[in-house]
C-alpha cells in the first residue's frame, strides 16, 4: 500500500516532535542514571538507622574526574613556582641599590661647566642661547636632572624631588643680590617642606670675600648643607665646604673639547700663546715686555688689549681656540686671582699652562700649597713660575724638545685633565650621597 507523501511528511514531523519532548523530559525532569565510571560511592562511618549491619547505604557524591589528582598536583606545583618567583623578585628588589633623585638649577654660567664638562651630561635643546635647557644623567646612586637658561625662573621649575643643588654667582655685588633672591626662594621651599636638602655651587669672589652667604649655611643656623666654592677660600674644610674648580669660560661659549689624534700628534707651529687683556702696572705688562725684548713674540701668538671684554665674538673665539691648538704652551699670568679660565682652556687643547704662581691680594688662603691648591693637590702637570723673566729659559728648553717628547707630554696633559674632571665628578657625587642620603 502506498503512503501519500503528505502523510509521510506529517508522520516524520510528529516523530521528531515526540522525540524532542522525550529528550527534554529526560534532561529536566527524569532522575539521572548513575554510572560507576562517573560517580563514586562514599560510605558513612556509621550505618544509618534502619539499615542492617553489612548493608550499604550509598549516596551520590561529586562527579569523579580521573585526572583530578594530577590536576591538584599540577596546580600545587604551579603555585609553589609562582611563590618562589615572587620571593626571588623580592630578594632582587631588596638587594638592588636604591637610587636617589637630585635636581640642579644652573643660575650661573659655571653650572654648564659642572653639567657638561664634569658630569658629562647632555642638554636639550643643543642651542646654547636657548631660553630653557634641561638634561638628565646617572652618577653613582643619584639620578641628576638639570635646568638652566633665562626662562628658569622662581616658581616655574618642575620640582619632583626633595634634594636640590643651586648654582650661583657671587663674584660682584650685582650677582650677589641676584643670588640672594634665589636663596630666599629656596629657603621658603625648605620651610614649607617642599625641599629637604640643599647644596650650593658658588662662583665665589676673586678676593675670597664670601661672607654674604655665611648665614645661609646650616652650620650657622641656615639650610645649605653643602657649599662647593671656587678659589682658595679659607672656609674649605672638606666637611661641609669643598673647593670647586673655576673651569672654562662657558659664559663666552667655550665648548667641550673632545681630544682626537690630530690634537695630540699634530706639529704645532708656535711655542706659546697669550691672547688677553693687559692691565696697567700688572705682571702682564712685564710678560709682554719680556716677549718683545727677547724676540720671542715672533715664536708666540700674542694679542693684547687694554680693556677686558665680557663676551667673545665668533671670530675672536675662533682665533683664541686656534692659538691654543697651535701652541705648545699657554701663558697664564695672574689677574684679580691666580686661578683663571685660561688654565682649564689650555688643558682642553693639550697646551701646557705656564702659570704665574703668586698670591693675589685678598682674603684667600695663603698656605704652603696656595695658590691653586686644588690643581696642585691633583698633580697638575703645569709649568709654575714666580717671575716672567724666567720665560726665555723655559722657551729655550722647548726648542730643544723633539716632536715625540712634545706629543708624549701633550697626551699626558690631556689624560690628566680627563682624570681630574672624573675625580671631581666622583667627589661631587659621593659628597652629595653621603650628606643627603645619610641625613634622610
C-alpha positions in Angstrom: 0.0 0.0 0.0 1.3 3.4 -1.0 1.5 6.1 1.7 0.9 9.5 0.4 3.8 11.9 0.7 1.9 14.4 2.7 1.1 11.8 5.4 4.7 10.6 5.4 5.9 14.1 6.0 3.5 14.7 8.8 4.5 11.4 10.4 8.1 12.3 10.3 7.3 15.7 11.9 5.3 14.0 14.6 8.1 11.6 15.4 10.7 14.4 15.6 8.5 16.4 18.0 7.8 13.4 20.2 11.5 12.5 20.4 12.3 16.1 21.3 9.8 16.2 24.1 11.1 12.9 25.4 14.6 14.1 25.4 13.6 17.3 27.2 11.7 15.3 29.8 14.8 13.2 30.5 17.1 16.2 30.7 14.9 18.3 33.0 12.6 16.0 35.0 13.9 12.4 34.9 16.3 11.1 37.7 19.8 10.5 36.3 21.2 7.1 35.9 24.4 6.9 37.8 27.3 5.2 36.2 30.1 3.8 38.5 32.5 5.2 35.9 31.4 8.7 36.5 30.4 8.6 40.2 32.0 7.4 43.4 30.1 5.8 46.3 31.1 7.0 49.7 30.3 5.0 52.8 29.3 6.7 56.0 31.5 5.9 59.0 28.4 4.7 60.9 25.4 2.8 59.5 22.3 5.0 59.3 19.3 4.0 61.3 17.0 1.4 59.6 19.9 -0.3 57.8 21.1 -3.8 58.7 24.8 -4.4 59.6 26.7 -5.1 56.5 24.2 -3.3 54.4 25.3 -0.5 52.2 23.9 3.0 52.5 25.3 4.6 49.4 24.7 8.2 48.5 25.7 10.2 45.5 28.9 12.2 45.7 30.5 14.7 43.4 31.4 13.8 39.8 34.5 11.8 39.7 37.4 13.1 37.5 40.0 10.5 36.6 42.6 13.3 36.2 41.6 15.2 39.4 44.7 14.1 41.4 47.0 15.1 38.7 45.3 18.4 38.3 45.6 19.1 42.0 49.3 18.2 42.0 49.9 20.4 38.9 48.1 23.4 40.5 50.0 23.0 43.7 53.4 22.8 41.9 52.4 25.9 39.8 51.5 27.9 42.9 54.8 26.9 44.5 56.7 28.1 41.5 54.8 31.3 41.4 55.5 31.9 45.1 59.2 31.1 44.7 59.4 33.5 41.7 57.8 36.3 43.8 60.2 35.7 46.6 63.1 35.8 44.1 61.9 39.1 42.7 61.6 40.4 46.3 65.2 39.5 47.0 66.3 41.2 43.8 64.5 44.4 44.7 65.8 44.3 48.2 69.4 43.8 47.0 69.1 46.3 44.2 70.9 49.6 45.0 68.3 52.2 45.8 68.5 55.3 43.6 68.1 58.9 44.7 67.0 61.9 42.7 68.7 65.3 42.9 67.8 68.4 40.8 70.3 71.0 39.8 69.3 74.6 39.0 72.0 76.4 36.9 71.7 80.1 37.6 75.3 80.9 36.9 77.5 80.0 33.8 79.7 77.7 35.9 76.6 75.4 36.0 77.4 74.4 32.4 80.9 73.5 33.4 79.5 71.3 36.2 77.0 69.7 33.9 78.7 69.3 30.5 82.4 69.1 31.5 82.4 67.5 34.9 79.3 65.3 34.9 79.4 65.0 31.1 75.7 65.5 30.7 73.8 66.5 27.5 71.3 69.3 27.2 68.2 69.7 25.2 67.9 71.7 23.1 71.6 71.9 22.0 71.2 75.6 21.1 73.5 77.4 23.6 71.3 80.5 23.6 68.0 78.7 24.1 65.8 80.2 26.9 65.3 76.8 28.6 67.6 73.9 28.5 67.5 70.6 30.5 69.1 67.2 30.8 69.3 64.0 32.9 72.0 61.6 33.8 73.0 59.0 36.4 76.1 59.2 38.6 76.7 56.8 41.4 73.4 56.2 43.2 72.0 59.5 42.0 69.7 60.4 39.1 70.5 64.0 38.4 68.3 66.4 36.4 69.5 69.8 35.3 67.7 73.0 34.3 69.3 76.2 33.1 68.6 79.3 31.0 66.9 82.7 31.3 63.4 81.0 31.4 64.3 79.1 34.5 62.6 81.4 37.0 61.4 81.1 40.6 58.2 79.2 40.9 58.3 77.8 37.4 60.7 74.9 37.7 59.1 71.4 37.9 60.4 70.1 41.2 59.5 66.5 41.7 62.2 65.6 44.3 63.3 66.9 47.7 67.0 67.4 47.1 68.4 70.5 45.2 71.7 71.8 44.1 71.7 75.6 43.3 74.5 77.0 41.1 75.1 80.7 41.8 77.5 83.6 41.0 78.8 85.7 43.9 81.7 87.5 42.2 80.3 91.0 42.5 77.6 92.9 44.3 75.0 92.7 41.5 75.5 89.0 41.2 75.3 88.6 45.0 71.9 90.4 45.0 70.5 88.1 42.3 71.9 85.0 44.1 70.4 86.1 47.4 66.9 86.2 45.9 67.3 82.7 44.8 68.5 81.6 48.2 65.5 83.2 49.8 63.2 81.5 47.4 64.7 78.1 48.2 64.6 78.9 51.9 60.9 79.3 51.6 60.7 75.9 49.9 62.6 74.4 52.8 60.3 76.0 55.4 57.3 74.6 53.5 58.9 71.1 53.4 58.9 71.1 49.6 62.7 70.7 49.7 64.7 68.8 52.4 68.3 69.0 51.3 70.1 71.9 49.6 73.7 72.3 48.3 75.2 75.3 46.6 77.9 75.5 43.9 79.2 79.1 44.1 81.5 81.1 41.9 83.0 83.0 44.8 84.5 86.4 44.9 88.0 86.6 43.5 89.3 88.1 46.7 87.5 85.3 48.6 85.1 87.7 50.3 82.1 85.5 50.6 80.7 86.5 54.0 77.2 87.2 52.5 76.4 83.5 52.1 77.6 82.6 55.6 74.2 83.0 57.3 72.6 80.6 54.9 75.0 77.7 55.8 73.5 75.1 58.0 76.4 75.2 60.5 75.4 78.9 61.1 71.7 78.1 61.5 70.8 78.2 57.8 69.6 75.5 55.4 72.6 75.0 53.0 74.1 71.7 53.9 77.0 71.7 51.4 78.9 74.5 49.7 81.2 73.9 46.7 83.3 77.1 46.5 85.6 78.4 43.7 89.0 79.7 44.7 91.3 79.0 47.7 88.8 80.1 50.4 89.9 79.6 54.0 86.4 78.2 54.6 87.2 75.0 52.8 87.3 72.1 55.4 86.2 69.1 53.2 83.3 68.6 55.6 80.6 71.0 54.5 82.7 73.4 52.4 84.6 71.9 49.4 86.8 73.6 46.9 85.5 73.6 43.3 87.4 74.3 40.0 86.7 77.5 38.1 86.7 75.7 34.8 86.4 77.1 31.3 84.6 80.3 30.3 81.2 78.8 29.4 79.7 82.3 29.5 81.9 83.0 26.5 80.6 79.9 24.8 83.9 78.0 25.2 82.9 74.4 24.2 83.6 70.9 25.5 86.7 69.7 23.5 86.9 66.0 22.7 90.6 65.1 22.1 91.4 63.3 18.9 94.6 62.0 17.2 95.2 65.2 15.3 95.0 67.3 18.5 97.6 65.0 20.1 100.1 64.3 17.3 99.9 67.5 15.1 103.1 69.6 14.7 102.3 72.8 16.4 104.0 75.8 14.8 104.2 78.1 17.8 106.0 77.7 21.1 103.4 79.7 23.2 100.4 82.0 23.1 98.8 84.8 25.1 95.6 86.5 24.0 94.2 88.7 26.7 93.8 92.0 28.5 97.0 93.7 29.6 96.2 95.8 32.7 98.4 98.8 33.6 101.1 98.2 36.2 100.4 94.4 36.2 102.6 91.4 35.6 101.0 91.1 32.2 102.9 94.2 31.2 106.1 92.5 32.3 105.2 89.4 30.3 104.7 91.4 27.1 108.0 93.3 27.6 109.9 90.0 28.1 108.5 88.5 24.9 109.3 91.6 22.9 112.8 92.2 24.3 113.8 88.6 23.7 112.3 88.4 20.2 110.0 85.7 21.4 106.9 87.5 20.2 107.8 86.0 16.7 107.6 82.5 18.0 104.5 83.0 20.1 100.9 84.1 19.2 100.2 87.3 21.1 97.2 89.6 21.0 97.0 92.2 23.7 94.0 94.5 24.5 93.8 97.2 27.1 90.2 96.7 28.1 88.5 93.5 29.3 85.6 92.3 27.2 83.0 90.1 28.8 81.9 88.4 25.6 83.7 86.9 22.6 82.7 87.3 19.0 82.6 84.2 16.8 85.8 85.5 15.2 87.7 86.2 18.4 86.7 82.8 19.9 87.8 81.0 16.8 91.2 82.8 16.9 91.6 82.0 20.5 90.9 78.3 20.1 93.2 78.2 17.1 96.0 79.7 19.2 95.5 77.1 21.9 95.5 74.3 19.3 98.7 75.6 17.6 100.8 76.3 20.6 102.9 74.0 22.9 102.5 76.3 25.9 99.8 78.8 27.1 101.0 81.7 29.2 98.7 82.2 32.2 99.6 85.5 34.1 97.6 86.3 37.2 94.6 88.5 37.1 92.5 89.5 40.1 93.0 85.9 41.2 95.7 83.4 40.2 93.1 80.9 39.0 91.8 81.8 35.6 89.7 80.2 32.8 92.8 80.2 30.6 94.4 77.4 32.6 91.5 75.0 32.0 91.0 76.1 28.4 94.7 75.3 27.7 94.3 71.9 29.2 91.3 71.2 26.9 93.7 71.6 23.9 96.8 69.9 25.4 98.7 73.2 25.5 100.7 73.2 28.8 99.8 76.1 31.1 102.7 78.2 32.2 101.2 79.6 35.4 102.4 82.6 37.4 102.5 81.0 40.8 102.0 84.0 43.1 99.3 85.0 45.6 97.0 87.9 44.7 95.6 90.5 47.2 92.5 89.5 49.2 91.5 87.1 52.0 92.1 83.8 50.1 94.1 81.1 51.9 97.8 81.6 52.0 99.0 78.2 52.9 102.1 76.4 51.5 100.0 74.9 48.7 98.3 78.1 47.7 97.5 79.4 45.2 95.9 76.8 43.0 95.9 74.2 45.8 93.1 72.2 44.2 95.1 71.7 41.0 98.3 71.2 42.8 96.8 68.5 45.0 95.6 66.8 41.9 99.2 66.7 40.5 98.6 69.2 37.6 101.5 68.8 35.1 101.9 72.6 34.6 105.0 74.8 34.5 104.9 77.1 37.5 107.0 80.3 37.6 107.2 83.2 40.0 108.5 85.8 37.6 108.0 86.2 33.9 111.7 86.8 33.5 112.1 83.0 33.7 110.2 82.6 30.5 113.2 82.9 28.0 114.9 79.9 29.6 111.7 77.9 29.6 111.2 78.6 25.9 114.8 77.7 25.2 114.2 74.3 26.6 111.1 74.0 24.5 113.2 74.5 21.3 115.3 71.5 22.3 112.4 69.1 22.7 111.7 66.5 20.0 108.3 66.1 18.4 108.0 62.7 20.1 108.6 64.3 23.5 106.0 67.0 22.8 103.4 64.5 21.7 104.0 62.4 24.8 103.7 65.5 27.1 100.5 66.6 25.3 99.0 63.1 25.7 99.8 63.1 29.4 98.3 66.5 29.9 95.0 65.5 28.2 94.9 62.3 30.2 95.5 64.2 33.4 92.7 66.7 32.7 90.2 64.0 31.9 91.2 62.2 35.1 90.9 65.5 37.1 87.3 66.0 35.8 86.4 62.4 36.6 87.8 62.8 40.2 85.7 66.0 40.6 82.6 64.1 39.3 83.1 61.3 41.8 83.8 63.7 44.6 80.7 65.8 43.9 78.5 62.7 43.7 79.9 61.0 46.8 79.7 64.1 49.0 76.0 64.6 48.0 75.3 60.9 48.5 76.9 60.8 52.0 75.2 64.1 53.1 71.8 63.9 51.6 71.2 60.1 51.8 72.7 59.7 55.3 70.6 62.6 56.6 67.5 61.1 55.1 
